[in-house]
Amino acid sequence: MTEELASVEGAGGAQVTSATPGHDRPRDSAKVGDVNCLRVLLTVMAIWCLGLPGVSAVEISRGPLVQPTPTNAVIQWTTDTSAGGRVYFGLSVKQMDRRANADAVGTEHSVVLTGLKPGTTYWYTVGTARLALATNSFTAPGLSEARTESPAARPVVSAPVVRPEVTKSVVPPVAKAAFDPSKLQVPPARQTWGAPRSLADHFERHGADFAARTADDYAAQAWIFLRRAKAEGLPAKRDEEGVLRVYDPKTRAFASYNRDLTTKTYFKPGRRDYFDDQPGQPVDLNKLVP
């Protein structure tokens, strides 16, 4: 369309040119509409990227697992999608005022909590920077400062007077032979581990719990643990699917075994009541383990 221009000579000989009104307004309105549409699209994309609830949820597929020491703790968990990792922790559910972050974005998350006090219970929440996924608690091993007693504060107790008594001759019971793993002939890992392809992953995550040098060493320790549990009468339970679970309260070692007694996993849980929460009924290992 040809624009009609009108020239008007102003003061000082300057010439002012104006376009005939009405010709460019439809084009300007179309441009404004395009800009508004673009703003709406960018807003929707921003909401999606922010990961608001109900838009792009991240869920835990495994864990969290806590491996505490008197002053530190390692918390590990796995998510179904790649995300950042963050842990908030503190002395109560309402006072998780400290935080620690994972080193990288991914699906396998590992966060180290430092500055813990022995014998103290800590609450923690794992998740991402914007989304809480799971909350639980653990207790750092060792005695707390409140329970530590100086030698000077202990009362002096005099030794009791021992008077000779005439006693009957009693034959002491025969002591049970101590468990000696060196007498066992451990089969290779391909025979003792139920799913050999998963052995490397379990060793990477739990081998340090038992100072295992290699994956084969880790598998051998899990096999020996079941035999020691039988000899020492450690707590054990079996569920309806035939999965056997064994726990040592002293060392906090926990293992589960398939129906054919091949190993499923072997690690040290972060909670002392972890075994109590597992399914199954108590069983006598002397009747199950050859």
GUSE-155909 format. One record per residue (C-alpha): y, x, z; residue in one letter. Coordinates in steps of 0.25 Angstrom, whole numbers, plus 5000, padded with zeros to 4 digits. Example, Ala and Ser with C-alpha at 12.3 -4.5 7.8 and 13.67 -1.06 7.14 Angstrom:
<pts>
PT      Y      X      Z   aa
PT   4982   5049   5031    A
PT   4996   5055   5029    S
</pts>
This chain:
<pts>
PT      Y      X      Z   aa
PT   5000   5000   5000    M
PT   5014   5006   4996    T
PT   5023   5007   5007    E
PT   5037   5002   5005    E
PT   5048   5012   5010    L
PT   5062   5008   5013    A
PT   5072   5020   5014    S
PT   5084   5018   5023    V
PT   5095   5028   5024    E
PT   5099   5030   5038    G
PT   5111   5038   5044    A
PT   5113   5052   5040    G
PT   5106   5049   5026    G
PT   5092   5049   5033    A
PT   5082   5040   5026    Q
PT   5072   5032   5034    V
PT   5059   5027   5027    T
PT   5051   5015   5033    S
PT   5038   5009   5029    A
PT   5037   4994   5026    T
PT   5032   4987   5039    P
PT   5018   4982   5040    G
PT   5011   4991   5030    H
PT   5005   5001   5041    D
PT   5002   4992   5053    R
PT   4988   4988   5049    P
PT   4984   5002   5047    R
PT   4990   5006   5061    D
PT   4982   4994   5068    S
PT   4969   4999   5062    A
PT   4971   5013   5067    K
PT   4974   5007   5081    V
PT   4961   4999   5081    G
PT   4953   5011   5077    D
PT   4959   5019   5089    V
PT   4956   5008   5098    N
PT   4941   5008   5093    C
PT   4940   5023   5095    L
PT   4945   5022   5109    R
PT   4935   5012   5113    V
PT   4924   5020   5106    L
PT   4928   5033   5114    L
PT   4929   5025   5127    T
PT   4914   5020   5125    V
PT   4910   5034   5122    M
PT   4917   5039   5134    A
PT   4910   5029   5143    I
PT   4896   5033   5137    W
PT   4899   5048   5139    C
PT   4903   5046   5154    L
PT   4889   5040   5157    G
PT   4894   5028   5165    L
PT   4882   5020   5171    P
PT   4874   5012   5162    G
PT   4879   5020   5150    V
PT   4871   5033   5150    S
PT   4862   5034   5162    A
PT   4855   5046   5167    V
PT   4842   5045   5175    E
PT   4834   5054   5183    I
PT   4820   5056   5177    S
PT   4815   5066   5188    R
PT   4819   5070   5202    G
PT   4828   5073   5209    P
PT   4820   5084   5216    L
PT   4826   5092   5227    V
PT   4822   5106   5231    Q
PT   4830   5110   5244    P
PT   4831   5123   5252    T
PT   4839   5124   5265    P
PT   4852   5127   5258    T
PT   4850   5122   5243    N
PT   4843   5111   5235    A
PT   4839   5110   5221    V
PT   4839   5096   5215    I
PT   4832   5093   5202    Q
PT   4831   5080   5193    W
PT   4829   5076   5179    T
PT   4837   5066   5171    T
PT   4833   5058   5159    D
PT   4845   5062   5151    T
PT   4853   5075   5151    S
PT   4864   5075   5161    A
PT   4872   5083   5171    G
PT   4867   5085   5185    G
PT   4874   5083   5198    R
PT   4870   5082   5213    V
PT   4879   5076   5224    Y
PT   4874   5079   5238    F
PT   4878   5078   5253    G
PT   4873   5075   5267    L
PT   4872   5060   5264    S
PT   4872   5050   5253    V
PT   4887   5046   5256    K
PT   4891   5061   5257    Q
PT   4885   5068   5244    M
PT   4898   5076   5243    D
PT   4892   5089   5236    R
PT   4887   5091   5222    R
PT   4880   5100   5213    A
PT   4878   5100   5198    N
PT   4867   5104   5189    A
PT   4869   5116   5180    D
PT   4867   5109   5166    A
PT   4866   5096   5160    V
PT   4852   5091   5157    G
PT   4840   5083   5161    T
PT   4835   5093   5172    E
PT   4844   5094   5183    H
PT   4844   5104   5195    S
PT   4855   5105   5205    V
PT   4856   5115   5217    V
PT   4863   5110   5230    L
PT   4868   5121   5239    T
PT   4874   5123   5252    G
PT   4863   5114   5259    L
PT   4860   5115   5274    K
PT   4846   5116   5279    P
PT   4840   5103   5285    G
PT   4851   5094   5279    T
PT   4848   5082   5271    T
PT   4856   5080   5259    Y
PT   4858   5068   5249    W
PT   4860   5070   5235    Y
PT   4863   5063   5222    T
PT   4858   5068   5208    V
PT   4864   5064   5195    G
PT   4875   5067   5185    T
PT   4890   5069   5187    A
PT   4892   5054   5186    R
PT   4879   5048   5189    L
PT   4870   5048   5202    A
PT   4855   5048   5199    L
PT   4848   5049   5212    A
PT   4851   5051   5227    T
PT   4842   5057   5237    N
PT   4842   5067   5249    S
PT   4835   5080   5254    F
PT   4835   5089   5266    T
PT   4837   5104   5265    A
PT   4825   5111   5272    P
PT   4828   5119   5285    G
PT   4834   5115   5298    L
PT   4848   5110   5299    S
PT   4859   5116   5307    E
PT   4858   5105   5317    A
PT   4843   5108   5320    R
PT   4845   5123   5321    T
PT   4844   5127   5335    E
PT   4848   5141   5340    S
PT   4839   5149   5349    P
PT   4849   5149   5360    A
PT   4849   5134   5361    A
PT   4834   5132   5363    R
PT   4830   5129   5377    P
PT   4822   5139   5384    V
PT   4808   5133   5388    V
PT   4800   5140   5398    S
PT   4785   5143   5394    A
PT   4775   5133   5401    P
PT   4766   5138   5412    V
PT   4752   5139   5406    V
PT   4741   5136   5416    R
PT   4727   5140   5412    P
PT   4718   5128   5410    E
PT   4703   5127   5409    V
PT   4700   5121   5395    T
PT   4688   5118   5387    K
PT   4683   5127   5376    S
PT   4688   5121   5363    V
PT   4683   5125   5349    V
PT   4696   5126   5340    P
PT   4695   5119   5327    P
PT   4692   5127   5315    V
PT   4705   5130   5308    A
PT   4706   5125   5294    K
PT   4706   5136   5283    A
PT   4720   5138   5278    A
PT   4722   5135   5263    F
PT   4721   5147   5254    D
PT   4726   5145   5240    P
PT   4721   5159   5236    S
PT   4707   5154   5236    K
PT   4710   5144   5226    L
PT   4708   5146   5211    Q
PT   4720   5139   5205    V
PT   4717   5133   5191    P
PT   4727   5135   5179    P
PT   4740   5126   5179    A
PT   4735   5119   5166    R
PT   4724   5113   5175    Q
PT   4731   5110   5188    T
PT   4744   5105   5182    W
PT   4743   5090   5177    G
PT   4753   5091   5166    A
PT   4754   5106   5161    P
PT   4766   5104   5153    R
PT   4774   5100   5165    S
PT   4771   5112   5173    L
PT   4782   5120   5168    A
PT   4792   5110   5172    D
PT   4787   5108   5186    H
PT   4786   5123   5188    F
PT   4801   5124   5184    E
PT   4805   5113   5194    R
PT   4796   5115   5206    H
PT   4790   5129   5204    G
PT   4801   5135   5213    A
PT   4796   5126   5225    D
PT   4784   5134   5226    F
PT   4789   5148   5221    A
PT   4779   5146   5209    A
PT   4781   5158   5199    R
PT   4775   5151   5187    T
PT   4771   5137   5183    A
PT   4756   5141   5184    D
PT   4759   5145   5199    D
PT   4766   5132   5201    Y
PT   4754   5124   5196    A
PT   4745   5133   5204    A
PT   4753   5130   5217    Q
PT   4752   5115   5215    A
PT   4737   5116   5213    W
PT   4736   5124   5226    I
PT   4745   5114   5233    F
PT   4735   5103   5231    L
PT   4723   5111   5237    R
PT   4732   5116   5249    R
PT   4736   5101   5251    A
PT   4721   5098   5252    K
PT   4718   5109   5262    A
PT   4730   5106   5271    E
PT   4729   5091   5270    G
PT   4743   5089   5264    L
PT   4748   5075   5262    P
PT   4744   5069   5249    A
PT   4744   5055   5242    K
PT   4739   5049   5229    R
PT   4745   5038   5221    D
PT   4738   5027   5212    E
PT   4739   5036   5200    E
PT   4731   5047   5207    G
PT   4743   5056   5208    V
PT   4741   5065   5221    L
PT   4754   5070   5229    R
PT   4753   5081   5239    V
PT   4764   5086   5249    Y
PT   4765   5097   5259    D
PT   4776   5093   5270    P
PT   4777   5108   5274    K
PT   4780   5114   5261    T
PT   4785   5101   5254    R
PT   4776   5104   5242    A
PT   4773   5091   5234    F
PT   4763   5090   5222    A
PT   4757   5079   5214    S
PT   4744   5079   5207    Y
PT   4738   5071   5196    N
PT   4725   5063   5198    R
PT   4717   5075   5193    D
PT   4725   5084   5204    L
PT   4733   5091   5193    T
PT   4747   5094   5197    T
PT   4758   5085   5194    K
PT   4770   5092   5201    T
PT   4772   5101   5213    Y
PT   4785   5103   5220    F
PT   4793   5102   5233    K
PT   4801   5088   5235    P
PT   4815   5088   5240    G
PT   4811   5077   5250    R
PT   4801   5078   5262    R
PT   4797   5063   5260    D
PT   4795   5065   5245    Y
PT   4779   5064   5247    F
PT   4781   5052   5255    D
PT   4787   5045   5244    D
PT   4776   5048   5234    Q
PT   4766   5037   5230    P
PT   4751   5037   5234    G
PT   4742   5036   5246    Q
PT   4738   5048   5255    P
PT   4725   5055   5251    V
PT   4716   5066   5256    D
PT   4716   5078   5247    L
PT   4703   5083   5251    N
PT   4697   5071   5244    K
PT   4705   5073   5231    L
PT   4707   5088   5229    V
PT   4694   5096   5226    P
</pts>
